[in-house]
């Protein structure tokens, strides 16, 4: 049979095989890219440390391209375990605020108290102050003020009067606030947050989870968290 006839007979099959190979190669490249990005951002399960730690602030990572054409209503949950006296938490705070504004309703942010009382003498009462403010619908305002004025109260022997002053500045009932700091509702909230931290193996602050995946310490910064959010948005949009 002439060579040209053979080629004509098998040409459609060759084209189909070539298309399949190209498609498989492209799929594998995309998969590897996503896996590489995920592995660079999220931790794998590991044994927890024996004592609480304040994590050092890592350098910013390379920005990640923003996902586009996401389904309406799609969002991810970011959960931070923080200590109001922790310096890296204080430095992360403005980044978190920017991320909340940037992502809007694509983001559900949850803050968990994890006062590291062994190394931060005022962390516990600061957490109580934030939760006492929550009982008067001013948690976010007190949360922000505690971080933004961290240098003002962190070394005080007794920061309680300072926190009561903050409560007054925020328009809270200061007598109620003072009582609630030591009240059962605040104690229960802190106990629930500690239980959550224990269940997830959290020992240090700041520790951030995106959709239940723990961020690596070295990328727990503004750009790293954005990358984690974007990766999980793409993953959820693709049904993975």
C-alpha positions as CSV (number, residue, x, y, z in Angstrom):
1,X,0.0,0.0,0.0
2,X,1.4,3.4,-0.9
3,X,2.9,5.5,1.9
4,X,0.6,8.4,1.2
5,X,-2.5,6.2,1.4
6,X,-1.5,4.8,4.8
7,X,-0.9,8.4,6.1
8,X,-4.4,9.5,4.9
9,X,-6.0,6.4,6.5
10,X,-4.4,7.0,9.9
11,X,-4.3,10.8,9.9
12,X,-7.6,11.3,11.8
13,X,-6.4,8.9,14.5
14,X,-3.1,10.7,14.8
15,X,-4.8,14.1,15.1
16,X,-7.1,12.7,17.9
17,X,-4.2,11.2,19.8
18,X,-2.3,14.5,19.5
19,X,-5.3,16.5,20.8
20,X,-5.7,14.2,23.7
21,X,-2.0,14.4,24.6
22,X,-2.1,18.2,24.4
23,X,-5.2,18.3,26.6
24,X,-3.7,15.9,29.2
25,X,-0.5,17.9,29.3
26,X,-2.4,21.2,29.9
27,X,-4.5,19.6,32.6
28,X,-1.5,18.2,34.3
29,X,0.2,21.6,34.2
30,X,-2.8,23.3,35.7
31,X,-3.1,20.7,38.4
32,X,0.6,20.9,39.3
33,X,0.4,24.7,39.4
34,X,-2.5,24.6,41.9
35,X,-0.9,21.9,44.0
36,X,2.3,23.8,44.1
37,X,0.5,26.9,45.2
38,X,-1.4,25.1,47.8
39,X,1.7,23.4,49.2
40,X,3.5,26.7,49.3
41,X,0.8,28.3,51.4
42,X,-0.8,25.7,53.7
43,X,0.8,23.5,56.4
44,X,0.6,19.8,56.5
45,X,-0.5,18.3,59.9
46,X,2.4,18.2,62.3
47,X,2.9,17.5,66.1
48,X,2.1,20.6,68.2
49,X,4.7,22.4,70.3
50,X,4.9,21.9,74.0
51,X,4.5,25.6,74.9
52,X,2.7,28.6,73.4
53,X,4.7,30.9,71.1
54,X,4.4,34.2,69.5
55,X,5.3,33.7,65.8
56,X,7.8,36.0,64.2
57,X,6.5,38.2,61.4
58,X,7.6,36.7,58.1
59,X,8.5,38.7,54.9
60,X,5.7,39.2,52.4
61,X,5.4,36.6,49.6
62,X,4.9,37.1,45.9
63,X,1.4,38.4,45.0
64,X,-0.9,35.8,43.5
65,X,-3.0,36.5,40.4
66,X,-6.6,37.3,41.4
67,X,-9.2,34.7,40.4
68,X,-11.9,35.9,37.9
69,X,-15.4,34.9,36.9
70,X,-16.2,33.4,40.3
71,X,-19.8,32.4,41.0
72,X,-22.0,34.9,42.9
73,X,-22.2,34.3,46.6
74,X,-19.0,32.3,46.8
75,X,-17.0,33.0,49.9
76,X,-14.3,31.5,52.1
77,X,-13.8,31.6,55.9
78,X,-10.6,33.0,57.4
79,X,-10.1,32.1,61.1
80,X,-7.4,33.8,63.1
81,X,-6.2,32.8,66.6
82,X,-4.7,35.9,68.1
83,X,-3.3,37.5,71.2
84,X,-3.8,41.3,71.7
85,X,-0.4,41.7,73.3
86,X,1.4,39.7,70.6
87,X,3.6,42.1,68.5
88,X,3.3,40.0,65.3
89,X,-0.5,39.9,65.8
90,X,-0.4,43.7,66.1
91,X,1.5,44.0,62.8
92,X,-0.8,41.6,61.1
93,X,-3.9,43.5,62.2
94,X,-3.9,46.3,59.6
95,X,-3.3,43.7,56.8
96,X,-6.3,41.7,58.0
97,X,-8.4,44.9,57.9
98,X,-7.3,45.7,54.4
99,X,-8.1,42.1,53.3
100,X,-11.6,42.3,54.8
101,X,-12.2,45.5,52.8
102,X,-10.7,44.1,49.7
103,X,-12.7,40.9,49.6
104,X,-16.0,42.2,51.0
105,X,-18.6,39.5,51.0
106,X,-16.2,36.9,49.5
107,X,-14.7,36.7,53.0
108,X,-16.0,35.5,56.4
109,X,-13.6,36.5,59.1
110,X,-13.6,34.9,62.5
111,X,-11.3,36.0,65.4
112,X,-10.5,33.5,68.2
113,X,-8.9,34.6,71.4
114,X,-5.7,32.8,72.3
115,X,-4.0,34.8,75.1
116,X,-0.5,33.5,75.7
117,X,-0.5,34.2,79.4
118,X,2.9,32.6,80.0
119,X,4.6,35.2,78.0
120,X,2.1,38.1,77.8
121,X,0.9,39.4,81.2
122,X,-1.9,41.6,79.9
123,X,-3.1,39.3,77.1
124,X,-5.9,37.7,79.2
125,X,-7.5,40.9,80.4
126,X,-7.3,42.4,76.9
127,X,-9.2,39.4,75.5
128,X,-11.7,39.8,78.3
129,X,-12.1,43.5,77.4
130,X,-12.8,42.7,73.8
131,X,-15.4,40.1,74.7
132,X,-17.0,42.4,77.3
133,X,-17.4,45.0,74.5
134,X,-19.0,42.3,72.3
135,X,-21.8,42.1,74.9
136,X,-22.6,45.7,74.0
137,X,-22.2,45.1,70.2
138,X,-18.8,46.9,70.1
139,X,-16.4,43.9,69.7
140,X,-14.9,45.1,66.4
141,X,-14.3,48.6,67.7
142,X,-12.6,47.4,70.8
143,X,-10.7,44.7,68.9
144,X,-9.3,47.3,66.6
145,X,-8.5,49.7,69.4
146,X,-6.6,47.1,71.4
147,X,-4.4,46.4,68.5
148,X,-4.0,49.9,67.3
149,X,-3.0,51.1,70.8
150,X,-1.0,48.0,71.8
151,X,2.0,50.1,72.7
152,X,0.0,52.2,75.1
153,X,-1.2,49.4,77.4
154,X,1.0,46.4,76.8
155,X,3.5,47.2,79.6
156,X,1.0,48.6,82.1
157,X,1.0,46.9,85.5
158,X,-2.9,47.1,85.5
159,X,-4.4,48.0,82.1
160,X,-8.0,47.7,83.3
161,X,-8.5,51.4,83.8
162,X,-7.1,52.0,80.3
163,X,-9.6,49.5,78.8
164,X,-12.5,51.1,80.8
165,X,-11.4,54.4,79.2
166,X,-11.5,52.9,75.8
167,X,-15.0,51.6,76.5
168,X,-16.1,55.1,77.4
169,X,-14.6,56.5,74.3
170,X,-16.5,53.9,72.3
171,X,-19.8,54.9,74.0
172,X,-20.2,51.7,76.1
173,X,-21.8,51.6,79.5
174,X,-18.6,51.5,81.4
175,X,-20.1,50.2,84.7
176,X,-21.5,47.2,82.8
177,X,-18.3,46.8,80.9
178,X,-16.3,46.6,84.1
179,X,-18.6,43.9,85.5
180,X,-18.7,41.9,82.3
181,X,-14.9,41.7,82.1
182,X,-15.1,39.1,84.9
183,X,-18.6,37.8,84.0
184,X,-19.6,34.3,83.0
185,X,-20.4,35.2,79.4
186,X,-16.9,36.4,78.8
187,X,-15.4,33.4,80.6
188,X,-17.4,31.0,78.4
189,X,-16.4,32.7,75.2
190,X,-12.7,32.5,76.1
191,X,-13.2,28.8,77.1
192,X,-14.9,28.1,73.8
193,X,-12.0,29.7,71.9
194,X,-9.4,27.8,73.9
195,X,-11.3,24.5,73.2
196,X,-11.3,25.3,69.5
197,X,-7.6,26.1,69.5
198,X,-6.9,22.8,71.3
199,X,-9.0,20.8,68.8
200,X,-7.0,22.3,65.9
201,X,-3.6,22.0,67.6
202,X,-3.0,25.7,67.8
203,X,-0.2,26.7,70.1
204,X,1.1,30.1,68.8
205,X,-0.1,33.4,67.5
206,X,-0.9,34.6,65.0
207,X,-2.2,31.3,63.5
208,X,-4.5,31.7,60.5
209,X,-6.7,29.1,58.8
210,X,-8.4,29.5,55.4
211,X,-11.3,27.1,55.0
212,X,-9.8,25.0,57.8
213,X,-6.4,24.8,56.2
214,X,-3.6,26.2,58.4
215,X,-1.4,28.9,56.8
216,X,2.4,28.2,57.0
217,X,4.1,30.5,59.4
218,X,6.4,31.9,56.8
219,X,3.4,33.1,54.7
220,X,1.2,34.3,57.5
221,X,1.3,37.9,56.2
222,X,-0.9,40.0,54.0
223,X,0.1,38.7,50.7
224,X,0.3,35.1,51.9
225,X,-3.2,35.2,53.3
226,X,-4.5,36.8,50.1
227,X,-2.9,33.9,48.1
228,X,-4.5,31.4,50.4
229,X,-7.9,33.0,50.0
230,X,-7.5,33.1,46.2
231,X,-6.5,29.5,46.1
232,X,-9.4,28.3,48.1
233,X,-11.9,30.5,46.1
234,X,-10.6,28.8,42.9
235,X,-10.8,25.4,44.6
236,X,-14.4,26.0,45.7
237,X,-15.4,27.4,42.4
238,X,-14.2,24.3,40.6
239,X,-16.0,22.0,43.0
240,X,-12.9,20.5,44.5
